[in-house]
Amino acid sequence: MLHVKLMKPFYTKKEDHLVRFVFAYQYFSILKDDELFHFIPVEGKEIVVNLNTFQVENLSEVFVFQKGNRFIRLPLYQLLLVSDIHMHLQAILQEEREGLLEVNDQAKQEAEEAIQFLEQENFNRMIDHALTLHDEAMFNDLLKQQKQQLNGGL
């Protein structure tokens, strides 16, 4: 059995429901019979995972590993069968998922701030409109609402 010593994508690219992990020279290595072989991107260099099914999409991609003048050529489907690569893929996918959740939280925070800003701007326009119409009742009502908002809705 082969053991993955290091597996770190050089970069990751997300396209719709697919995520592509692209590997480079120093970012992927395997152990075979206690010998360390390093990935070389002469043929395949990426692993494509479907985020809906968590299945590897490009099973026929051939990965080449080198130690000195010896080479190991493995199609991705065979690498998945004879090594512990799936554990490393799961860890990478988990990091990707956590990164996406962080981005989602940040996007939600930014959206909430934008909504608050727009609501305040709309409120100011309504006050201006009440002043333009000389509608004292509407103006006083809006000021009362604004004071309540500033006091936390009390």
Secondary structure, DSSP 4 states (H G I P E B T S, - for coil): -BEEEEE--SEEEEETTEEEEE--GGGEEEEETTEEEEEETTS--EEEEETTTTEES-TTPEEEEEETTEEEEEEHHHHHHHBSHHHHHHHHHHHHHHHHHHHHHHHHHHHHHHHHHHHHHHHHHHHHHHHHHT-HHHHHHHHHHHHHHHTT--
